[in-house]
Amino acid sequence: MSQDQGRVSLRIEGAVAYITFERPSAHNAMTWAMYEALGEACGKIDADKTIRVAVLRGAGGKAFISGTDISQFSAFASGEDGLAYEVKVDHYVETVERLRVPSIAAVEGYAVGGGLAIANACDLRIATQGARFGVPIARTLGNCLSAANIRRLCATLGVAWVKRMLLLAEMPTAEMLQPLGYVAAIVAPDALDAEIVRTAERLSAHAPLTMTATRETVRRLAVTPEPNISDLIRACYGSADFQRGVEAFTTKQQAVWQGN
């Protein structure tokens, strides 16, 4: 295994948390240590109620995440090792999916394998021109994805595109996926920072409980066609923010959301 285990850093600027995957020498391929650090960063974001948005990004400008470090697979001795690996990856992808705040994946270069799963778990994806997405394991490793990760991909990309990506090992560009709504914006590399800030500011200005209810409802709908969301409805309509919104709307003022 490479001696460069990489790191995942967390930086907080105002209401925005930035998670950065830092292993550019390996195109930010994820080591076990990086997966664990990702989980820790998500836990800190969930615990800090001042944070309104999370941005996930790869260091170096060449890749978001190029997958899991393949050298780690050399220790696998049986199918049970693969099962344990998929369970572990599912856990961290679900941690991103269940973040308390809306999340943005800033994709430069490639989002491959586990990197695609993490970008896909984010609420929005902003990509630079020509960025590519895929899981070419039918051509490369010969492994497979968990049912949970295929479900997530089908929910965002649709079954047809998932089959193309997995069976034909295609790596579509951001431009190819934008008509699906999969990519929220495509920008030149030198415009990425400004687009991230603009989108994060827009999300930060919106009602947190409304966004939480929407995101969680979408997540539940991907699992069952008729989810019970009575808890989410009660949380919104029973909140002080809802009262603030009604008062602000009727008095033609701008609501100041508190998230309670």
N, C-alpha and C positions, 0 to 999 in steps of 0.2 A: 504494500500500500504506500502511496505517496506520503512523504514526511510532511507535506503541506496539508494540514487538516482544515485550513480555512477558518473563517469566523463569520458570525452573523452579528452585525452591530445594530444597536437601537439608538436612534437620535430623536429627540423631541424638540420641535420648534413650535411654540404656541400650542395650538389645538391639533397639530399634525405630528404623527409619529412616523418615522422613516426606518424601515427594516431594510438593511443592505446585506446582500450575500456577497461575501468578500473572499473570493478564491479565483481571481482573474487568470492566474497561470494555468488553470484547468477549466476555463470558461465557466467558473462557479459551479462545477459539479459538486453535488452534496455529499459530504461525509456524515457518518453517524453523529459526530460532534456538532456539525452544522444543523442537522435536523433537531437535535436536542436544544441548541441555542435558539432556533426558530420557535420552538414551543415555549421557551422561557420568555422570549420577547413578546409573544402573543399574550402570555399571562400578565406581564407588566402593563401592557396596553389595556387589557380588560380591567385591571385593578385601578387604573388612573382615570378618574371620571372627568378630568379636564381635557382628555384627548377626544377628538371628534372624528378623525379620519386616520387611516393607516395607509402608508405607501410602501410597497414592496418593490425592490429594484436590485439588479445585479451590478456589481462593480466592474469597471474596466471598459464599458461601452460596447463589448463584443457579444455578450450573452446575458440573458436574464438568469437562467439556470440551464445547464446542458444535460441535466439528469442526475442520477445517483452515480457516484464514483464507481466505475465498473470494476476496479481492482478489488473492491470489497466483496464482490461476488465470487472471487476465487476460493474463498473459504467455505462456500456452500457445498454440502455433501449429499443432500437429499432434497426431495420435494418439501419436506417439513421446514427446511431453512427458507425456502421461497415463500411458504405460507406465513411464517413469522415475519419475514420482510414486508410482505404486502400488508399485514396487520399493522406493522409499525408505520409504514408510509401513510396508510389510511388515517391513522391517528393524527398525524401532523397535518395532513391535508384538511381533515375535519376541523382541526384547531383553527386553521386559517378561515375556513368557511364559516365557523361559528364566532368569529371575532365580534366583540360587542359593537364595534363601529364599522362604517362602510370602508371597504378596502379597494385600493387601486394597484394594479400590477403595471409597472412601467417596463415595457419589454423592448430591449435593444438586441438586435442580432437574433438569437435563438431562444425559444422556450421549448425544451425537449424532454420527453419522458416525465420524470418526477417534476421537472420545471414546468411543463405544461399543466400537470395536475395542480400545482400550486397557483400558477397564473389563472387557471380555470376556476379555482376556488374563490378568487377575488371577485368583487362585485363588478368592477370595471377594468378594462384593459386599454391602456394607451400605448401605442407602438410607434417606433420610428419606421421610416420608409423601408420596405423590403424585409422587415422582421418576419421570421418564419416560426411556425408552430407545428409540432408533430410528435408522434411516438413510433419511430420506424423500427420497432423491435422485430417485426417479421423479416426484416432484411439484416438486422444486426445481431441481437442477443438471443432471440428465440425464446424469450420468456413471455409472460402475459400480464395483463392488468387485473386488478381486483374488480369484482362486480360493482362495488361502490364507486370506484373511479370511472368505470365505463358508464355507469348511471349518470354521474355528474357531467361527463362529456356529452352524453346524449341529450341531457337537459339543456345544455347551452349551445351545442353545435348542431344537434339533430343526428338521427341514426345514419343517414346517408353519408354525411361528412365523416362521422366516426369510423364507418366501415372503410371509406377511402383512405383515411389516415392510418388505420391499423392493418388492413389487408393489402393495400397497395404501397404502404410505407411512404405515403405522400407527406410533404412538408409544405403546406400552403402558406402563402404570404399573408401579411396583414391586409393587403389590398384585396385578396381573394375572399377573406373572411368578413371584411367590413360590411358588405351588403346583408349579411346575416344578423348584423348588430353585435357580433362577437367582439369587435374592436370599436371602442367608443370614439377614438380619434387616432389619426395617423399624422405624424409631424416629421419634419426634418430633425436630424439629431441635435442641431443647435437650438431647436425650439422646444425640446422635450421638457426641460426644467420649467419653463414658463407655463407650458400646458399642464404640468402636474400641479403647479401652484394654483393656477386658475381653477382647475377642477376641484382641488382640495378645498379652496375657499368657498366655492359654490356649495359643496356638500356640508361644510362646517356651518353654513348659514341656514341650513334646513332643519326641520323639527326632528330631533334624534329619535324620539319614540315612534314617530311615523315611519322613519326609515328602518328602525329595528323591526317593527311589525311587518313591513313589506318584505324585508330580506328573509325573516324567519318563515313567513307564509310561503314564499317561493321555495325555500329549502324543504319545508314539509310537503309541499305539493309534488316535489320530485320523488318523494318516498311513497306517498299515498294520495289517491285522487280526491279524497274528501277529508282533509285534515280538520281537526278541532282547533280553532284559533280563538276560542272564547277568551282565553287568558290574554291574548294580544289585544283583542278589542277592548276588554276591560281596562288594560293598562293604558291605552290611548285615551279613551273617553273619560276615564276616571282621573286623568292627570291634571296637574296645575297648568301644564303646557297647553292642553286643549282649551282651558278657560282663558289663558292668555291669548291664544289664537283667535278665539271667538271675539274677545274684547277688542283686539287689535284690528280685526277685519271690520267690525261694526263701526269703529271710530276712525277707520282709514289710516291706521298707524302700522308700523312695521313691528311684527312680533319679535320679541327677544326670547329665544328658546333656552330653557334651563335643563331640559332632559328629565323633568320630574312631574 
